[in-house]
Each structure stands twice: as C-alpha cells, then as structure tokens.
Amino acid sequence: MLFQKDYNTPGPGIRPDEPEKTGPARLLQILQLEAGAIFLLNLLFLVSCIPVVTIPPAIFAMNQVIRKMMLDQPVLCLYDYRAAFRTNWKRSYGAFLLTAVPMAASGFGAWFYLMQASRNLMMLVPFLVCSTILLVTLLTSGCLYGAMSTGMKWTSALRLALTLGLGMPLRPILAAVTGYGLLLFGILELPISLIYMLVLGFSVPCLLSNFFLRTLLRDYCPAAEEPAQEEDSHTIS
C-alpha cells in the first residue's frame, strides 16, 4: 500500500550487474521503480507552494529529488525533499530569478509586441528580442537546475547551461517541449485536469524534462566536490 510504505528505506533499485537500459525502456523502468515517490513528490510540491514565497525552494527541491532518480541513487522522497528544501533555499531563488522571471517577462513581451506589430512593423524588433530571450531561457533552464543541484556556483552553472542549451540543443528542446508543454497543457485544461494536476501534474513534467537531459548532465556536469548546502552559507554574488 502506498501510504503504508516506509519512505525512509531505499527501494530495490537496479542491480549493479544489470545492463543499463536506454530510451523508452529506461523511462518505464524509472516510472516502475519510483511510482510511489513520484506521486508523493507531487503532493509535497503542492503543499510547499501554498505560502507562494516558497515556490522557488519547492521547484528546486523537486528537481533535486528527480535528479537523484536519474542518477540511480536511492530516493527517500520525504527526507530528500525536505533536506533540499531547507538547505538550498538561497540557491533556489537564484535559479528562479534566472529562469522563471525572464521566461515570464519575455513571454509576455513577445505576445504584447506581436499584437502591436499588426499596426507598426517596428514592433517586430522588440518581439524578436523577447522571443530570443524566451527561447534561450527555455533551452537552458533545465540544464541550469541540473547543474546547480550538484553544488556548482551559479556563475559556473549558468555558463554550463548556456553551453549545453545552445550548443547541443536537441535534448534541451525535447526537455522543454515535454516538461513545459505538458505542464502548460495541464494548466490550460483546468478544471478538467484538476485531478491529474493534483496527483502527477508537476512531478511528471519535471521527470520527463530531467530524463531527456540526463545524459548531457551526466557527461558534462562535474560531480560536486562539496555538498550544495555549504555554498548556501555564502551570499550569491
């Protein structure tokens, strides 16, 4: 039973001698092994977002737990989420300001200037600027959260995210389409999609986005030498 499961005990995981699966088989394997954790993670995220000001730490914590799943590490959902939420809150606001804020601003700007362009073609210039910022943010945001979850300084993480998102765009495009696309679809279909959003509407898009980025981050994102929480003792500059 889901609510009788001991989330303080690691699950069976994947045998060390088992060949690594790829593609859809790997995704199905993760879903099978982590089904309960994915459901619980969605609930934890929703509850954490209720005060509104805690949305950035909630997003960061959810991404960090999902990242552990991608790395085949044992996931103690409640413990890992709470630890990430409490120790990385400064880092989470930096990531939020570098992703959600420019994404929302450029998205609104692109829509606004496109509407104005029908009366004044000069409005196409700011439309292209906003569209470029939106595209760059969409392609790099997933890589940024993945890099920052390792404990990298935000400047190094941002540089790496730009390199991967713009220099190797295939997987970041797939991550953006599945992650943001599925999330946007669920929001636009409310209230019909209410049950889905409450159960899986945030954790599944996050998982799909991280799934497509997993090999990029594994190959190009160095493992953290120090725990992420240690850097949080310093102010982001």
C-alpha positions as CSV (number, residue, x, y, z in Angstrom):
1,M,0.0,0.0,0.0
2,L,1.3,3.5,-0.9
3,F,0.7,5.2,2.4
4,Q,2.0,2.2,4.4
5,K,5.3,2.2,2.5
6,D,8.4,3.2,4.6
7,Y,9.9,6.0,2.6
8,N,12.9,6.0,5.0
9,T,14.0,2.7,3.5
10,P,15.6,2.6,0.0
11,G,13.7,0.6,-2.6
12,P,15.1,-2.4,-4.5
13,G,16.7,-0.1,-7.2
14,I,18.6,-1.5,-10.1
15,R,21.1,-4.4,-9.7
16,P,24.7,-3.3,-10.3
17,D,25.2,-6.1,-12.9
18,E,22.1,-5.2,-14.9
19,P,22.8,-3.6,-18.3
20,E,21.7,0.0,-18.5
21,K,18.5,0.4,-20.4
22,T,18.0,3.4,-22.7
23,G,15.2,5.3,-24.4
24,P,11.6,4.4,-23.5
25,A,12.7,1.2,-21.7
26,R,14.7,3.3,-19.3
27,L,11.9,5.7,-18.8
28,L,9.4,2.9,-18.0
29,Q,12.0,1.4,-15.6
30,I,12.2,4.7,-13.7
31,L,8.5,5.0,-13.6
32,Q,8.1,1.5,-12.3
33,L,10.7,1.8,-9.6
34,E,9.8,5.3,-8.4
35,A,6.0,5.4,-9.0
36,G,5.2,6.0,-5.3
37,A,7.9,8.6,-4.9
38,I,6.7,10.5,-8.0
39,F,3.2,10.7,-6.6
40,L,4.4,11.7,-3.1
41,L,6.7,14.3,-4.6
42,N,3.8,16.0,-6.4
43,L,1.9,16.2,-3.2
44,L,4.9,17.6,-1.3
45,F,5.5,20.2,-4.0
46,L,1.9,21.4,-4.0
47,V,1.8,21.7,-0.2
48,S,5.2,23.5,-0.2
49,C,3.9,26.1,-2.7
50,I,0.9,27.1,-0.6
51,P,2.7,30.1,1.0
52,V,3.6,31.3,-2.5
53,V,7.0,32.7,-1.4
54,T,8.2,29.1,-1.1
55,I,7.7,28.3,-4.7
56,P,11.4,28.7,-5.7
57,P,12.6,26.3,-3.0
58,A,9.8,23.9,-3.9
59,I,10.8,23.8,-7.6
60,F,14.5,23.4,-6.7
61,A,13.8,20.6,-4.2
62,M,11.6,18.7,-6.7
63,N,14.2,18.9,-9.4
64,Q,16.9,17.7,-7.0
65,V,14.9,14.6,-6.0
66,I,14.1,13.8,-9.6
67,R,17.8,14.3,-10.4
68,K,18.6,11.5,-7.9
69,M,16.2,9.2,-9.7
70,M,18.1,9.9,-13.0
71,L,21.4,9.0,-11.3
72,D,20.0,5.7,-10.0
73,Q,20.6,6.9,-6.4
74,P,18.3,5.6,-3.6
75,V,15.5,8.1,-3.1
76,L,14.0,8.8,0.3
77,C,11.3,11.1,-1.0
78,L,10.2,12.9,2.1
79,Y,13.7,13.1,3.6
80,D,15.4,14.2,0.4
81,Y,12.8,16.7,-0.5
82,R,12.8,18.3,3.0
83,A,16.6,18.4,3.1
84,A,16.9,20.0,-0.4
85,F,14.1,22.5,0.5
86,R,15.7,23.6,3.8
87,T,19.4,23.7,2.7
88,N,19.2,25.1,-0.8
89,W,16.7,27.9,-0.4
90,K,19.2,30.7,-1.3
91,R,20.4,28.8,-4.3
92,S,16.7,28.2,-5.3
93,Y,15.9,31.9,-5.5
94,G,18.9,32.5,-7.7
95,A,17.8,29.7,-10.1
96,F,14.2,31.1,-10.1
97,L,15.4,34.6,-10.9
98,L,17.5,33.3,-13.8
99,T,14.7,31.1,-15.3
100,A,11.1,31.8,-14.3
101,V,11.4,35.6,-14.2
102,P,13.0,36.1,-17.7
103,M,10.7,33.4,-19.1
104,A,7.5,35.1,-17.9
105,A,8.7,38.6,-18.8
106,S,9.9,37.7,-22.3
107,G,6.8,35.5,-22.9
108,F,4.5,38.4,-22.1
109,G,6.7,40.8,-24.1
110,A,6.7,38.6,-27.2
111,W,2.9,38.3,-27.1
112,F,2.5,42.1,-26.5
113,Y,4.8,43.2,-29.3
114,L,3.4,40.7,-31.7
115,M,-0.1,42.2,-31.2
116,Q,1.3,45.6,-31.8
117,A,3.2,44.6,-34.9
118,S,-0.1,44.5,-36.9
119,R,-0.2,48.3,-36.6
120,N,3.5,49.1,-36.5
121,L,6.1,46.8,-38.1
122,M,8.8,48.3,-36.0
123,M,7.3,46.4,-33.1
124,L,8.8,43.2,-34.7
125,V,12.2,44.3,-33.4
126,P,11.4,44.1,-29.7
127,F,9.3,41.0,-30.5
128,L,12.3,39.2,-31.9
129,V,14.4,40.3,-28.8
130,C,11.8,38.9,-26.4
131,S,11.3,35.7,-28.4
132,T,15.1,35.1,-28.4
133,I,15.3,35.6,-24.6
134,L,12.3,33.2,-24.2
135,L,13.9,30.6,-26.4
136,V,17.2,30.8,-24.7
137,T,15.6,30.5,-21.2
138,L,13.5,27.5,-22.3
139,L,16.6,25.7,-23.6
140,T,18.8,26.4,-20.7
141,S,16.6,26.3,-17.6
142,G,16.6,22.5,-17.2
143,C,20.3,22.4,-17.6
144,L,20.7,25.2,-15.0
145,Y,18.7,23.4,-12.4
146,G,20.6,20.2,-13.0
147,A,24.0,21.9,-12.8
148,M,23.1,23.9,-9.6
149,S,21.8,20.7,-7.9
150,T,25.4,19.4,-7.9
151,G,26.6,22.4,-5.8
152,M,28.2,24.3,-8.7
153,K,28.5,28.1,-8.2
154,W,25.7,29.8,-10.0
155,T,28.1,31.6,-12.4
156,S,29.6,28.3,-13.5
157,A,26.2,26.6,-13.6
158,L,24.8,29.4,-15.8
159,R,27.8,29.2,-18.2
160,L,27.4,25.4,-18.5
161,A,23.6,25.7,-19.0
162,L,24.1,28.2,-21.8
163,T,26.8,25.9,-23.4
164,L,24.6,22.8,-23.3
165,G,21.3,24.5,-24.1
166,L,22.6,26.4,-27.1
167,G,25.5,24.3,-28.2
168,M,23.7,20.9,-28.0
169,P,20.0,21.9,-28.4
170,L,18.4,18.6,-29.3
171,R,17.9,17.2,-25.8
172,P,17.1,20.6,-24.3
173,I,14.4,21.1,-27.0
174,L,12.9,17.7,-26.1
175,A,13.1,18.5,-22.4
176,A,11.4,21.9,-22.9
177,V,8.6,20.5,-25.1
178,T,7.8,17.6,-22.8
179,G,8.4,19.5,-19.5
180,Y,6.9,22.9,-20.1
181,G,4.5,21.7,-22.8
182,L,2.8,19.0,-20.6
183,L,2.7,21.5,-17.7
184,L,1.1,24.2,-19.8
185,F,-1.4,21.8,-21.2
186,G,-2.5,20.7,-17.7
187,I,-2.9,24.3,-16.6
188,L,-4.8,25.3,-19.7
189,E,-7.2,22.4,-19.3
190,L,-8.2,23.2,-15.7
191,P,-10.6,22.4,-14.2
192,I,-10.9,19.2,-16.3
193,S,-7.3,18.3,-15.5
194,L,-7.6,19.1,-11.8
195,I,-7.2,15.5,-10.5
196,Y,-4.2,15.0,-12.8
197,M,-2.5,18.2,-11.6
198,L,-3.0,17.2,-8.0
199,V,-1.6,13.7,-8.5
200,L,1.1,13.9,-11.2
201,G,0.8,17.3,-12.9
202,F,4.1,18.8,-11.7
203,S,6.3,15.8,-10.9
204,V,5.8,14.0,-14.2
205,P,6.7,17.0,-16.4
206,C,9.8,17.6,-14.2
207,L,10.7,13.9,-14.5
208,L,10.4,13.9,-18.3
209,S,12.5,17.1,-18.6
210,N,15.2,15.6,-16.5
211,F,15.0,12.3,-18.3
212,F,15.9,13.9,-21.7
213,L,18.7,15.9,-20.1
214,R,20.2,13.1,-18.0
215,T,23.0,12.0,-20.4
216,L,24.0,15.6,-21.1
217,L,24.3,16.4,-17.4
218,R,26.0,13.1,-16.7
219,D,28.7,13.7,-19.4
220,Y,29.3,17.4,-19.0
221,C,28.3,18.3,-15.5
222,P,31.0,17.5,-13.0
223,A,30.1,15.9,-9.7
224,A,30.1,18.2,-6.8
225,E,33.1,18.2,-4.5
226,E,31.2,19.8,-1.7
227,P,27.6,19.5,-0.6
228,A,25.3,22.1,-2.2
229,Q,24.3,23.3,1.2
230,E,27.8,24.5,2.1
231,E,27.7,27.2,-0.6
232,D,24.4,28.5,0.8
233,S,26.3,29.9,3.7
234,H,27.7,32.5,1.3
235,T,25.6,35.2,-0.3
236,I,25.1,34.8,-4.1
237,S,27.0,37.5,-5.7
